[in-house]
Amino acid sequence: MTAHEIDYHIYGEEMQYVEIELDPQEAVVAEAGSFMMMDNGISMDTIFGDGSNQEKGVLGKLFSAGKRLLTGESLFMTVFLNAETGKKKVSFASPYPGKIVPIDLTHYGGKFVCQKDAFLCAAKGVSVGIEFSKRLGRGFFGGEGFIMQKLEGDGMAFVHAGGTMARKELAPGEVLKVDTGCIVGFTKDVDYNIEFVGGIKNTVFGGEGLFFATLRGPGVVYIQSLPFSRLAGRVWAAAPQGGGKDKGEGSVLGGLGDMLSGDNRF
């Protein structure tokens, strides 16, 4: 194996964290901000890119870091290395309510494609790269643009799914239609495209967006019930607007209440 072979355990239900056990000189790479806790004796090091064996020299490291910029991530990742003689543990937490999904890349042909903000951590040696869409429809209307993340190698990786996670195994030719934001990731043989919802009523009054994703098997697909964009949208809609005051549940009554209270902001 080119990637470090790690053991792990996932704790919790709604707000999970993954505890990774490292043998001496084993390491795990993680996104900035996902670290939770670790045993004494584990060293931290900030590196360009993902620290995989695919990086050759300075130019290779710069190219790996540059790829991460295209996905909206930081130039840097953090490596947690067990520098002691005994086994040590390090833990990483999910960013919001949902499930942590362990991905054994050896079971999926060495490649897994996921949303650009789904990756949590992986065994050192797993390559965290970018997956370009070759289709204009998918690029412009897929919710994630032309770029998704791809995880390659023969080690363990961990991704995060918001809300409740569904795992679907698609037979050859079987099609699953999904909201574009609800896709967590899929295996390399799944064909991913964007389809127009269609119909005037659906387009104008449906409230579900103009497009959804079509996933065609064979392969495995992971779906999340609560995309972060949907969660953020609900929080923003419910937040008080301006000066900490409630915006009012009904716009007409809320505005009338502001006028009667002397809050005239015109």
C-alpha positions as CSV (number, residue, x, y, z in Angstrom):
1,M,0.0,0.0,0.0
2,T,1.2,3.6,-0.7
3,A,-1.2,5.1,1.9
4,H,-0.7,4.5,5.6
5,E,-3.0,1.8,7.0
6,I,-5.0,3.3,9.8
7,D,-7.6,2.0,12.3
8,Y,-10.6,4.2,13.3
9,H,-13.8,4.4,15.3
10,I,-16.7,6.8,14.7
11,Y,-18.6,8.1,17.8
12,G,-21.9,9.9,18.2
13,E,-25.1,10.2,16.4
14,E,-26.1,13.7,15.3
15,M,-22.7,15.4,15.8
16,Q,-20.2,12.7,15.1
17,Y,-16.4,12.6,15.3
18,V,-13.9,10.0,14.1
19,E,-11.1,8.7,16.3
20,I,-8.1,7.5,14.3
21,E,-5.5,5.2,15.8
22,L,-2.0,5.7,14.5
23,D,0.8,3.2,14.8
24,P,4.4,4.6,15.2
25,Q,5.3,6.7,12.1
26,E,1.7,6.5,10.7
27,A,0.1,9.8,9.8
28,V,-3.3,11.3,8.7
29,V,-4.0,14.5,6.7
30,A,-6.9,16.7,7.5
31,E,-8.6,19.9,6.5
32,A,-7.9,23.0,8.6
33,G,-10.6,23.4,11.3
34,S,-11.6,19.7,11.6
35,F,-9.2,18.8,14.4
36,M,-10.8,17.9,17.8
37,M,-8.2,16.3,20.1
38,M,-5.1,14.1,20.2
39,D,-2.8,12.1,22.5
40,N,0.5,13.5,23.6
41,G,3.2,12.4,21.3
42,I,1.5,13.2,18.0
43,S,3.2,16.0,16.0
44,M,1.4,18.5,13.7
45,D,2.9,19.8,10.5
46,T,1.3,22.2,8.0
47,I,2.1,21.3,4.4
48,F,1.4,22.4,0.9
49,G,-1.2,20.2,-0.9
50,D,-2.1,16.7,0.5
51,G,1.2,15.1,1.2
52,S,0.6,12.2,-1.2
53,N,3.4,10.4,-2.9
54,Q,2.2,11.9,-6.2
55,E,4.0,15.2,-5.3
56,K,7.5,15.4,-6.8
57,G,9.7,18.2,-5.8
58,V,8.8,21.8,-5.2
59,L,6.9,22.2,-8.4
60,G,4.8,19.1,-7.6
61,K,3.9,20.5,-4.2
62,L,3.0,23.9,-5.6
63,F,0.8,22.3,-8.3
64,S,-0.9,20.1,-5.6
65,A,-1.6,23.2,-3.5
66,G,-2.8,25.2,-6.5
67,K,-5.4,22.5,-7.3
68,R,-6.9,23.0,-3.8
69,L,-7.4,26.7,-4.6
70,L,-9.7,25.8,-7.5
71,T,-12.0,23.9,-5.1
72,G,-12.1,26.9,-2.7
73,E,-10.0,25.2,0.0
74,S,-6.9,26.4,1.7
75,L,-3.5,26.1,0.2
76,F,-2.4,24.1,3.2
77,M,-3.4,20.9,5.0
78,T,-2.3,19.6,8.4
79,V,-0.4,16.3,8.9
80,F,-0.8,14.5,12.2
81,L,2.1,12.1,12.7
82,N,2.6,9.6,15.5
83,A,6.3,10.2,16.4
84,E,6.3,7.9,19.5
85,T,6.8,4.2,19.9
86,G,3.3,3.2,21.1
87,K,-0.1,3.7,19.5
88,K,-1.6,7.1,19.6
89,K,-5.1,8.5,18.8
90,V,-6.2,11.7,17.1
91,S,-9.9,12.8,16.5
92,F,-11.6,14.9,13.9
93,A,-15.2,16.4,14.3
94,S,-17.9,16.9,11.8
95,P,-18.6,20.6,11.0
96,Y,-22.4,20.4,11.4
97,P,-25.1,17.8,12.2
98,G,-24.8,14.8,10.0
99,K,-22.8,11.6,9.5
100,I,-19.1,10.8,8.9
101,V,-18.8,8.3,6.0
102,P,-15.7,6.1,5.9
103,I,-14.5,5.5,2.4
104,D,-12.1,2.5,1.8
105,L,-10.7,3.4,-1.6
106,T,-9.5,-0.1,-2.2
107,H,-13.2,-1.2,-2.5
108,Y,-14.0,1.5,-5.0
109,G,-11.2,1.0,-7.6
110,G,-8.9,3.6,-6.0
111,K,-11.1,6.7,-6.7
112,F,-14.1,8.5,-5.2
113,V,-15.6,11.8,-6.4
114,C,-17.2,14.1,-3.8
115,Q,-18.5,17.6,-3.1
116,K,-15.7,20.0,-2.6
117,D,-16.6,20.7,1.0
118,A,-17.3,17.1,2.0
119,F,-13.7,15.9,2.6
120,L,-12.8,15.6,6.3
121,C,-9.5,13.7,6.6
122,A,-7.6,10.7,5.1
123,A,-4.6,8.5,5.6
124,K,-1.4,10.0,4.5
125,G,-0.7,9.0,0.9
126,V,-4.3,9.5,-0.3
127,S,-4.3,12.1,-3.1
128,V,-6.9,14.9,-2.7
129,G,-7.3,16.4,-6.2
130,I,-9.9,18.0,-8.4
131,E,-12.4,16.4,-10.8
132,F,-13.3,18.6,-13.8
133,S,-16.7,18.3,-15.5
134,K,-16.5,17.9,-19.2
135,R,-20.2,18.8,-19.7
136,L,-21.4,22.3,-20.0
137,G,-24.8,21.6,-18.4
138,R,-23.2,20.0,-15.4
139,G,-20.6,22.8,-15.1
140,F,-23.0,25.7,-15.2
141,F,-26.0,24.2,-13.4
142,G,-24.7,21.4,-11.2
143,G,-24.4,23.5,-8.1
144,E,-20.7,22.6,-7.7
145,G,-19.6,24.2,-11.0
146,F,-17.1,22.5,-13.2
147,I,-15.1,21.2,-10.2
148,M,-15.6,18.5,-7.6
149,Q,-13.0,16.8,-5.4
150,K,-11.5,13.4,-6.1
151,L,-9.9,11.1,-3.6
152,E,-7.4,8.7,-5.1
153,G,-5.2,5.9,-3.6
154,D,-5.5,2.8,-1.6
155,G,-6.1,4.1,1.9
156,M,-9.0,5.3,4.1
157,A,-10.7,8.6,3.6
158,F,-13.5,10.2,5.6
159,V,-16.2,12.5,4.2
160,H,-19.1,14.3,5.9
161,A,-22.8,14.1,4.9
162,G,-25.2,16.6,6.4
163,G,-28.4,15.3,8.1
164,T,-29.2,11.7,7.4
165,M,-27.0,9.8,4.9
166,A,-28.4,7.4,2.3
167,R,-26.2,4.9,0.4
168,K,-27.5,3.7,-2.9
169,E,-26.0,0.9,-5.0
170,L,-27.0,1.5,-8.7
171,A,-27.1,-1.4,-11.1
172,P,-25.8,-0.9,-14.7
173,G,-28.1,1.6,-16.4
174,E,-30.1,2.3,-13.3
175,V,-30.8,6.1,-12.9
176,L,-31.3,8.0,-9.7
177,K,-32.5,11.7,-9.8
178,V,-31.2,13.8,-6.9
179,D,-31.2,17.5,-5.8
180,T,-27.8,18.8,-6.9
181,G,-26.9,19.9,-3.4
182,C,-27.8,16.6,-1.8
183,I,-25.0,14.7,-3.5
184,V,-22.1,13.7,-1.1
185,G,-20.1,11.7,-3.6
186,F,-20.0,8.6,-5.9
187,T,-17.7,6.0,-7.3
188,K,-15.7,6.5,-10.4
189,D,-18.0,4.5,-12.8
190,V,-21.2,6.5,-12.0
191,D,-22.2,8.8,-14.8
192,Y,-23.2,12.3,-13.5
193,N,-25.2,14.8,-15.5
194,I,-27.7,17.6,-15.0
195,E,-31.3,17.5,-16.2
196,F,-33.9,20.4,-16.6
197,V,-36.9,19.9,-14.4
198,G,-39.3,21.1,-17.2
199,G,-42.8,22.4,-17.1
200,I,-43.9,26.0,-16.5
201,K,-45.6,25.3,-13.2
202,N,-42.6,23.4,-11.9
203,T,-40.2,26.1,-13.1
204,V,-42.1,29.1,-11.7
205,F,-43.8,27.7,-8.6
206,G,-42.1,24.4,-7.7
207,G,-39.5,25.9,-5.4
208,E,-37.1,23.0,-5.9
209,G,-34.8,24.7,-8.4
210,L,-34.6,24.4,-12.2
211,F,-32.3,21.4,-12.4
212,F,-31.6,18.1,-10.7
213,A,-28.8,15.7,-11.0
214,T,-29.1,12.3,-12.8
215,L,-26.8,9.6,-11.6
216,R,-26.5,6.5,-13.8
217,G,-25.0,3.2,-12.6
218,P,-23.2,1.0,-12.1
219,G,-21.7,2.3,-8.9
220,V,-22.3,3.5,-5.3
221,V,-23.8,7.0,-4.5
222,Y,-24.0,8.7,-1.1
223,I,-26.8,11.2,-0.6
224,Q,-27.3,13.7,2.2
225,S,-30.6,15.0,3.5
226,L,-29.2,18.3,4.8
227,P,-26.8,20.1,2.5
228,F,-24.9,22.9,4.2
229,S,-26.2,25.5,1.6
230,R,-29.8,24.5,2.6
231,L,-29.0,24.7,6.3
232,A,-27.3,28.1,5.9
233,G,-30.2,29.4,3.8
234,R,-32.8,28.5,6.5
235,V,-30.6,30.1,9.3
236,W,-30.2,33.2,7.2
237,A,-33.9,33.5,6.5
238,A,-34.8,33.1,10.2
239,A,-32.1,35.6,11.4
240,P,-33.2,39.0,12.7
241,Q,-32.5,41.7,10.0
242,G,-30.8,44.9,11.0
243,G,-29.8,45.9,14.4
244,G,-30.9,42.6,16.0
245,K,-34.6,43.3,15.5
246,D,-36.9,40.6,14.3
247,K,-37.9,41.0,10.7
248,G,-41.5,39.9,11.6
249,E,-43.1,36.7,10.5
250,G,-45.6,38.4,8.2
251,S,-44.1,41.2,6.1
252,V,-47.2,43.4,6.2
253,L,-47.8,43.1,10.0
254,G,-44.1,43.2,10.7
255,G,-43.8,46.5,8.8
256,L,-46.9,47.9,10.5
257,G,-45.4,47.0,13.8
258,D,-42.2,48.9,13.0
259,M,-44.2,52.0,12.1
260,L,-46.3,51.9,15.3
261,S,-43.2,51.5,17.4
262,G,-41.5,54.5,15.8
263,D,-38.9,52.4,14.0
264,N,-39.1,54.3,10.7
265,R,-36.1,53.3,8.6
266,F,-36.9,54.7,5.1
